[in-house]
Amino acid sequence: MDKILIIDDEEKLRSLLGRIVALEGFEVFQAGDCKTGLKKLEQQGDIAVVLCDVKLPDGNGVDLTQKIKTVHPSTEVILLTAYGNIPDGVQAIKNGAFDYITKGDENNKILPLLHRAVEKVALARRVRQLEKQLGERHSFDRIIGKSKSIQAAIELARKVAPTDTTVLLTGETGVGKEVFAQAIHQASPRQNRPFVAINCAAFSHDLLESEMFGHKAGAFTGAMKDKKGLFEEANHGTLFLDEIGEMPSDLQVKLLRVLETGEFIKVGESTSTKINVRIIAATNRDLSKEIEQGHFRADLFYRIAVFQIKLPALRERVTDIEPLIQHFTALFAHKTNQKIKAIDTEFIEALKQHAWPGNIRELKNVIERSVILMEEGILRVENLPYELQQLALNSSIGEPRTLSAFDLASAEKLHILKVLNHTGGNKSETARLLNIAPATLYRKLGEWGI
């Protein structure tokens, strides 16, 4: 139930208005002057709307509005006056009032205004809740792992987060560079501003330039209207440039200018645009070697590598594999509406022995497929891809066992058909879950006459 505070020195009018508002389903509080009103606000803390008279014994409702909005910015104020005038109305809105109406002539407006103000407060609360959830989801505390290597990386990221320093995240594909970038943004003063990400390897040269810097209408064929670039979208926030080592040389020059001057020129425009953006870059390449080979500019490297953080590969943090398994298992069990009863020790051990060239991304895909294939709520070695099953077999006590070619082919067919059945016959999704090319899947199905 939303709380409404009525501040008016006329007791009869205040009581009448209070009864009317209470009949609308609100919890009503009353005060006869500014001092009592502020005290009520302090005591309750979560009052949604204040209905306030302009002329009060110890002050003015217009000035009181500013005090209320300073201490309780999420509370809306509707001012009521017996003698409305334009200067007071203008100042009231400037001070943050939701509206300013005249008693008597506009009594029929009070309840509709009140409901609209409450809706605005509810929306603001919802936005704050979502921002809090987003902040929690992308916080450093949500990065899984207690190994020394990952904790050292987190500690460095925590230290640089409150600054505006450009950060370069390095490490193999799939180690979680974007997760770190989001956590750095969330722990920075820019957390309530946009976080915008772009993969520099995902676009052709011309498209990448247009995506990053925007363009004017008519700048090139197909440019029918002005387009904002990601630098503008991220203004006052953070821009994450993933795979920066793939960026073409001439765009590296433009990026260097942005970093040095805070200005850029849109495609097809002659004047520059000023922005205030923090850059976090990431690469899985050795940029020092790229510089030696002439593929990356040394001056840009020194500008983006002010603060480098190397993220460890999953094989370097084996102790973190089990908690990651637990996390992804719970995630995909929820997504597929299944209940996990147990995870076999052999299942975990097999995953610990794998080299994980695809790192956390690869582990996530393996767990997703395993949960899909799970039976009786228990994750077993049989649910793993066959190369991982082989690791488990070879590490078992006694003479290592191997699967014959016939056994492996039969098991492969059974595995593919189970995944195909899970996707309802969707071959593209089946190929994605199996981590094979669609052409490979079609070839195998053709061989089996399916």
Protein Blocks (a to p, Z undefined) as FASTA:
>chain_A
ZZdddddfblklmmmmmmmmmmnopacdddfbfklmmmmmmmnopafbdcddfbdfkbcf
klmmmmmmmmmmmbccddddfbdcfklmmmmmmnopabdcdehjlmmmmmmmmmmmmmmm
mmmmmmmmmmmmmmmmmmmklpgcjbfklmmmmmmmmmmmmpmbdcddeddehilpmmmm
mmmmmmpmklmpccddddfklpcfklmmmmmnopaehkaghiabccddfklmmgoiacdd
ehkllpcfklmmmmmmmmmnopacdehiabdcddddddddddfbdfklmmmnopacfklm
mmmmmpacddddfklmmmlmmmmmmmmmmmmmmmnopacfbdcfklmmmmmmpgolnlmm
lmmmmmmmmmmmpghhiacfklpcfklmmmmmmmpgcjdddddfklmmmmmmmmmmmmmm
mnnopaklmmmmnopafklmmmmmmmnoZZ
